[in-house]
Amino acid sequence: MAENNSLKHLYALAEDDMEFVKEILDLMSKNIPIDVKSIEDALAANDLNQAKRDSHRMKSSIQYGDCIELSDLLSAIENKKESDTAIAQVKEMMPELKELSDKLMETIRAEKKKIG
């Protein structure tokens, strides 16, 4: 199993192309906060379908980060069936989603600082 937030997957794909690494880190650091906000906004509007679409999009943003827990959480949101309690259940997931996203953002910032 990959180490959570290790970015090993990104480096394996990059094959020593540091410009590619920097570009992906920049995209991740830009998109992750936008994705989290989009999910929050959808939930505030009680729009489960939009939250599910935003969760799916966010999985694309984090795919290089070896973020197993975050990816699993986004999949759980994405696969929620419409029900009377589904919005409340997803809203209860948001603190964990934010925490895991913040940890990934810390990893990304540290890596960007390390590689310049």
C-alpha positions in Angstrom: 0.0 0.0 0.0 1.3 3.5 -0.8 2.2 5.8 2.0 -0.6 8.4 2.4 0.3 11.7 0.8 3.8 10.6 -0.3 3.7 11.9 -3.9 5.6 8.7 -4.9 3.1 8.1 -7.7 3.7 11.6 -9.1 7.5 11.0 -9.1 7.1 7.6 -10.7 5.1 9.1 -13.5 7.4 12.1 -13.9 10.4 9.9 -14.6 12.8 12.6 -13.3 11.0 15.4 -15.3 11.0 18.1 -12.5 9.1 20.6 -14.7 6.2 18.0 -14.9 6.4 17.6 -11.1 6.2 21.4 -10.5 3.3 21.7 -13.0 1.3 19.0 -11.3 2.0 20.3 -7.8 0.9 23.8 -9.0 -2.3 22.3 -10.4 -3.0 20.4 -7.3 -2.4 23.3 -5.0 -4.7 25.4 -7.2 -7.5 22.9 -7.7 -7.8 21.2 -4.3 -9.1 24.2 -2.4 -11.5 25.0 -5.3 -12.8 21.5 -5.2 -13.3 21.5 -1.5 -15.2 24.8 -1.7 -17.3 23.5 -4.5 -18.4 20.5 -2.5 -19.2 22.7 0.5 -21.2 25.0 -1.7 -23.2 22.1 -3.2 -23.9 20.8 0.2 -25.0 24.2 1.5 -27.5 24.2 -1.4 -28.5 20.7 -0.5 -27.4 19.6 -4.0 -26.2 16.0 -3.6 -25.7 15.4 -7.3 -23.4 18.5 -7.6 -21.5 17.4 -4.5 -21.0 14.0 -6.1 -19.8 15.5 -9.4 -17.4 17.8 -7.5 -16.1 14.8 -5.5 -15.5 13.0 -8.7 -13.6 16.0 -10.1 -11.6 16.3 -6.9 -10.4 12.7 -7.2 -8.7 13.8 -10.5 -7.0 16.6 -8.6 -5.5 14.3 -6.0 -4.7 11.3 -8.1 -0.9 11.9 -7.9 -0.8 12.3 -4.2 -1.2 8.7 -2.9 -4.1 10.0 -0.8 -5.8 6.7 -0.1 -8.0 7.9 2.7 -9.0 11.1 0.9 -9.7 9.1 -2.3 -11.8 6.6 -0.4 -13.8 9.4 1.3 -14.4 11.1 -2.1 -15.6 7.8 -3.5 -18.0 7.4 -0.6 -19.5 10.8 -1.4 -19.6 10.1 -5.1 -21.4 6.8 -4.5 -24.0 8.1 -2.1 -27.5 7.1 -3.1 -30.1 9.8 -3.0 -32.1 9.5 0.3 -33.6 11.7 3.0 -30.4 11.4 5.0 -27.7 11.4 2.3 -27.0 15.2 2.4 -26.7 15.1 6.2 -24.4 12.1 6.0 -22.1 13.8 3.4 -22.1 17.0 5.5 -20.8 14.9 8.4 -17.9 13.8 6.2 -16.8 17.4 5.5 -14.6 17.9 8.5 -12.6 14.8 7.6 -12.5 15.8 4.0 -11.1 19.2 5.0 -8.6 17.7 7.4 -7.3 15.2 4.8 -7.2 17.9 2.1 -5.3 20.2 4.4 -2.7 17.5 5.1 -2.3 16.9 1.4 -1.9 20.7 0.8 0.8 20.7 3.5 2.6 17.9 1.7 2.3 19.8 -1.6 3.6 23.1 -0.1 6.5 21.3 1.6 7.4 19.5 -1.7 7.2 22.7 -3.7 9.5 24.4 -1.2 11.9 21.5 -1.3 12.2 21.4 -5.1 12.1 25.2 -5.6 
